[in-house]
Amino acid sequence: MLASESPRRLSLLAQIGIAPDAVQPASIDETPLKAEQPRAHALRLAKEKARVAGESWRGARALILAADTVVACGRRILLKAESDKDVSDCLSLLSGRRHQVMTAVAVRKPDGAIKTALSLTRVAFKSLSAQEIRAYVQCGEGLGKAGGYAIQGRAEAFVRQINGSYSNVVGLPLQVTAGLLSGLGFTVL
């Protein structure tokens, strides 16, 4: 079962031959804890999503896959953009700078134990003009996205350099996910 409503995660899983038996998003409070670092935040949320989804899932023998993607500029966590202003603020901050994208993947086993892994990708944006930021805000792609952008869309034109997993930035690091599932005896590919 996939504990996410993200169509991107479903599509990425399909690339490695995985079609979840069920999709059941886990609704949790994603507010960072006081002084929580980005890596710890991503891991905590992924584990919590796997736990919550596992409690509500009736299939006792199910593996439950959950993930959480965090965009960080230094120690600052950039939350999912909920408004055009959020998208604009995020892009203004990321313009001409490097940032990190971390996705924590959690798999809840049938016995309730949770295994986790984390992928980190460094992304460098070119300097963005006010016009580029306005145009991106108007296209609406950044709403609901961590850091206010979707690399798999128009924002890829902003990327000067990427070091790490592209699928991680989209929202699910395939190599890490496949390794975690394979280690639990799940056939991948």
C-alpha positions in Angstrom: 0.0 0.0 0.0 1.1 3.5 -0.7 0.5 6.1 2.0 0.4 9.0 -0.4 -2.0 10.7 -2.8 0.8 11.9 -5.0 0.4 11.0 -8.7 4.1 11.6 -9.1 4.9 8.9 -6.5 2.6 6.4 -8.2 4.2 7.1 -11.6 7.7 6.8 -10.2 6.8 3.4 -8.6 5.5 2.2 -11.9 8.9 2.9 -13.4 10.4 0.2 -11.2 7.5 -2.2 -11.7 5.5 -1.5 -8.6 1.8 -1.0 -8.6 0.4 -0.6 -5.0 -2.6 -2.7 -4.1 -4.1 0.3 -2.5 -3.5 4.0 -2.1 -4.4 5.6 1.3 -2.9 9.0 2.2 -2.0 9.5 5.8 -3.1 12.8 7.0 -0.7 14.2 9.7 0.4 17.5 11.0 3.6 18.4 9.0 4.6 21.4 11.1 8.3 21.2 12.0 9.1 20.8 15.6 11.0 23.6 17.3 14.7 23.5 16.2 14.0 20.4 14.1 16.6 19.9 11.4 15.5 19.2 7.8 16.8 15.6 7.8 15.1 14.7 11.1 11.9 16.4 10.0 11.7 14.3 6.8 12.4 11.1 8.6 9.9 11.8 11.4 7.1 12.6 8.9 7.7 9.6 6.7 7.7 7.3 9.8 4.5 8.9 11.1 2.8 8.6 7.8 3.7 4.9 7.6 2.5 4.4 11.2 -0.8 6.2 10.7 -1.6 4.4 7.4 -0.7 1.1 9.1 -3.1 1.7 11.9 -6.0 2.3 9.5 -5.1 -0.4 7.0 -7.0 -3.7 7.3 -4.6 -5.9 5.3 -2.5 -7.4 8.1 0.2 -8.8 5.7 0.7 -5.5 3.8 3.9 -3.5 3.4 3.1 0.2 3.7 5.3 2.6 1.8 5.3 6.3 2.9 7.6 9.2 2.0 8.1 12.8 2.8 10.1 15.3 0.7 11.7 18.4 2.4 13.4 21.3 0.6 15.9 23.1 2.8 18.0 26.2 2.2 20.6 25.8 4.9 18.8 24.8 8.0 15.6 26.5 6.9 12.8 24.1 5.9 10.7 25.4 3.0 7.2 24.0 3.5 4.7 23.2 0.8 3.6 26.4 -0.9 0.0 27.1 -0.1 -0.4 30.4 -1.9 1.1 32.3 -4.8 3.0 34.5 -2.3 4.6 31.3 -0.8 5.7 30.2 -4.3 7.1 33.6 -5.0 8.9 33.8 -1.6 10.4 30.3 -2.0 11.7 31.1 -5.6 13.1 34.4 -4.4 15.0 32.7 -1.7 16.3 29.9 -4.0 17.2 32.2 -6.8 21.0 32.0 -7.6 21.5 29.6 -4.6 22.1 26.0 -3.8 19.5 24.1 -1.7 19.0 20.5 -0.6 16.1 18.2 -1.3 15.7 15.3 1.1 13.2 12.5 0.8 12.7 10.1 3.6 11.2 6.8 2.7 9.6 4.6 5.3 8.3 1.0 4.9 6.0 -0.4 7.6 6.3 -4.2 7.8 3.3 -6.4 8.7 4.6 -6.8 12.3 4.5 -3.0 12.7 8.3 -2.4 12.5 9.3 0.5 10.3 12.5 0.7 8.2 13.6 4.0 6.8 16.1 5.4 4.3 16.9 9.0 3.2 18.1 10.4 -0.1 19.7 13.8 -0.4 20.1 15.8 -3.6 21.8 19.2 -4.0 20.2 21.5 -6.5 21.5 24.9 -7.7 19.1 27.4 -9.3 20.2 30.1 -11.7 19.4 33.7 -10.7 15.8 34.2 -11.4 14.4 37.5 -12.7 11.2 39.0 -11.2 9.5 38.2 -14.5 10.5 34.5 -14.4 9.2 34.3 -10.8 5.9 36.0 -11.7 5.4 33.7 -14.8 6.1 30.6 -12.7 3.7 31.7 -10.0 1.0 32.3 -12.6 1.4 28.8 -14.1 0.3 27.4 -10.7 2.8 24.4 -10.7 4.4 25.4 -7.4 1.3 25.3 -5.3 1.3 22.3 -2.9 5.0 21.6 -3.6 7.8 21.6 -1.1 10.0 24.6 -1.9 7.4 26.0 -4.2 8.5 24.3 -7.4 8.1 21.1 -9.3 11.3 20.1 -11.1 9.5 17.8 -13.5 7.7 20.8 -14.9 8.6 24.3 -16.0 11.0 24.8 -13.0 13.5 22.4 -14.6 14.5 25.4 -16.6 15.7 27.1 -13.4 18.1 24.2 -12.5 21.7 25.1 -13.1 23.1 22.0 -11.5 21.8 18.9 -9.8 24.0 16.5 -7.7 22.1 13.4 -6.7 18.9 11.6 -7.5 16.5 13.4 -9.9 13.6 11.2 -8.8 14.3 12.3 -5.3 13.6 15.9 -6.2 10.4 14.7 -8.0 9.3 13.1 -4.7 10.5 9.5 -4.4 14.2 8.4 -4.8 13.8 5.2 -6.9 17.2 3.6 -6.0 16.7 4.1 -2.3 13.1 2.9 -2.5 14.0 -0.2 -4.5 16.8 -1.0 -2.1 14.6 -0.7 1.0 11.9 -2.8 -0.5 14.3 -5.4 -1.8 15.9 -5.7 1.6 12.5 -6.6 3.0 12.0 -9.4 0.4 9.8 -7.5 -1.9 10.5 -8.1 -5.6 11.3 -5.0 -7.5 11.6 -4.7 -11.3 
